[in-house]
Amino acid sequence: MPFYDYQCKSCGKRARLQFSYSEYGKVQPVCPHCRSQQMKRHISRVALAKSEDAQLDSMVDADMSGLDENDPLTLGKFMRNMSRNGEDIGDRFNEVVDRLESGESPDAIEQSMPDLAGGAGALPDV
């Protein structure tokens, strides 16, 4: 069931309420803070769930113009942008990207993190 964001006109507090599709528009929203029915709907950001295949497809379609495999800064920027297309990839990935963006070479990063070479968090071959 989807969530809907509201702001109470009586107490001014925001609330996220859950309604089924059949309930929405038929059931009067009630403020969970003051019990008022004077609620104003706010449109929030929409999140779409993607399958793993759809996430991989979006990565394949990523714009690689301006990517210089010899420049850790552009490689880090590219990886950061790719990570924004899906779910959080984790602290190790973020550490690698941070180090690339600070100018550290991919070779130096792989040497200090040998478990990344060829593993799930490996640096991409470009």
QUIWO-V119096 format. One record per backbone hydrogen bond with DSSP energy under -0.5 kcal/mol. NH is the residue of the N-H (numbers start at 1). CO is the residue of the C=O. If there is no record, write none. Layout:
[[NH	CO] [NH	CO]]
//
This chain:
[[4	17] [5	42] [6	15] [7	40] [8	13] [9	38] [12	8] [15	6] [17	4] [17	15] [19	2] [19	17] [24	20] [26	23] [27	23] [31	36] [35	31] [39	37] [40	7] [42	5] [44	42] [55	51] [56	52] [57	53] [58	54] [59	55] [60	56] [61	57] [62	59] [64	62] [67	64] [68	66] [69	67] [71	68] [72	70] [75	71] [76	72] [77	73] [78	74] [79	75] [80	76] [81	77] [82	78] [83	79] [84	80] [84	81] [85	82] [86	83] [94	90] [95	91] [96	92] [97	93] [98	94] [99	95] [100	96] [101	97] [102	98] [103	100] [104	99] [109	105] [110	106] [111	107] [112	108] [113	109] [116	113] [117	114] [119	116] [122	119] [126	124]]
//
